């Protein structure tokens, strides 16, 4: 499932997406269930010594850093100091894990993500969070162009609508045919990694 070192990239797992409240962007139903699985994946990744990187979209309240984001259907969202912009409960860095704040859709654009991933030797990125058809898809496309293997966890991403999420997943498969996985598969892979590591540590 993974090629070389894996890293779990948690994209915009923010309270607005969990609570499905009006945050300027529509969210498909099922946020609470998705985020419960994301929290489970984060814990399993840590137990398997898989690096976890958290991404958060944040904008100035003056709107000076939105660029062209408000030219389409999206309203104002992700403002600093807004409770719904905060990371969801149970989601966030521990120890020396990274939290990368971004001003655009892709987690790679004008951020230190590439440097962070190279520093931990990542070759496969496991993507979870939202929105499937916006920030996940743009991050996936940039990861693909940076030659990372990508795994998008179907039941841990949600789009602006079910149809939009499905279309985005189809577009990602067009770039990497094996990119779609579910949380059960990833949890099993993490468990196998823990077992291997435990076997190596035995005297």
Secondary structure in CASP SS format (residue, H / E / C, confidence):
PFRMAT SS
TARGET T0000
AUTHOR 0000-0000-0000
METHOD secondary structure of the structure
MODEL  1
X C 1.00
X C 1.00
X C 1.00
X C 1.00
X E 1.00
X E 1.00
X E 1.00
X E 1.00
X E 1.00
X E 1.00
X E 1.00
X C 1.00
X C 1.00
X E 1.00
X H 1.00
X H 1.00
X H 1.00
X H 1.00
X H 1.00
X C 1.00
X C 1.00
X C 1.00
X C 1.00
X C 1.00
X C 1.00
X C 1.00
X C 1.00
X C 1.00
X C 1.00
X C 1.00
X H 1.00
X H 1.00
X H 1.00
X H 1.00
X H 1.00
X H 1.00
X H 1.00
X H 1.00
X H 1.00
X H 1.00
X H 1.00
X H 1.00
X H 1.00
X H 1.00
X H 1.00
X H 1.00
X H 1.00
X C 1.00
X C 1.00
X C 1.00
X E 1.00
X E 1.00
X E 1.00
X E 1.00
X E 1.00
X E 1.00
X E 1.00
X C 1.00
X E 1.00
X C 1.00
X C 1.00
X C 1.00
X C 1.00
X C 1.00
X C 1.00
X C 1.00
X C 1.00
X C 1.00
X H 1.00
X H 1.00
X H 1.00
X C 1.00
X C 1.00
X C 1.00
X C 1.00
X C 1.00
X C 1.00
X C 1.00
X E 1.00
X C 1.00
X C 1.00
X C 1.00
X H 1.00
X H 1.00
X H 1.00
X C 1.00
X E 1.00
X C 1.00
X C 1.00
X C 1.00
X C 1.00
X C 1.00
X C 1.00
X C 1.00
X C 1.00
X C 1.00
X C 1.00
X E 1.00
X E 1.00
X E 1.00
X E 1.00
X E 1.00
X C 1.00
X C 1.00
X C 1.00
X C 1.00
X C 1.00
X C 1.00
X C 1.00
X C 1.00
X C 1.00
X C 1.00
X H 1.00
X H 1.00
X H 1.00
X H 1.00
X H 1.00
X H 1.00
X H 1.00
X C 1.00
X C 1.00
X E 1.00
X E 1.00
X E 1.00
X E 1.00
X E 1.00
X E 1.00
X E 1.00
X E 1.00
X E 1.00
X C 1.00
X H 1.00
X H 1.00
X H 1.00
X H 1.00
X H 1.00
X H 1.00
X H 1.00
X H 1.00
X H 1.00
X H 1.00
X H 1.00
X H 1.00
X H 1.00
X H 1.00
X C 1.00
X C 1.00
X C 1.00
X E 1.00
X E 1.00
X E 1.00
X E 1.00
X E 1.00
X E 1.00
X E 1.00
X E 1.00
X E 1.00
X E 1.00
X C 1.00
X C 1.00
X C 1.00
X H 1.00
X H 1.00
X H 1.00
X H 1.00
X H 1.00
X H 1.00
X H 1.00
X H 1.00
X H 1.00
X H 1.00
X H 1.00
X H 1.00
X H 1.00
X H 1.00
X C 1.00
X C 1.00
X C 1.00
X C 1.00
X E 1.00
X E 1.00
X C 1.00
X H 1.00
X H 1.00
X H 1.00
X H 1.00
X H 1.00
X H 1.00
X H 1.00
X H 1.00
X H 1.00
X H 1.00
X H 1.00
X H 1.00
X H 1.00
X H 1.00
X H 1.00
X H 1.00
X H 1.00
X H 1.00
X H 1.00
X C 1.00
X C 1.00
END
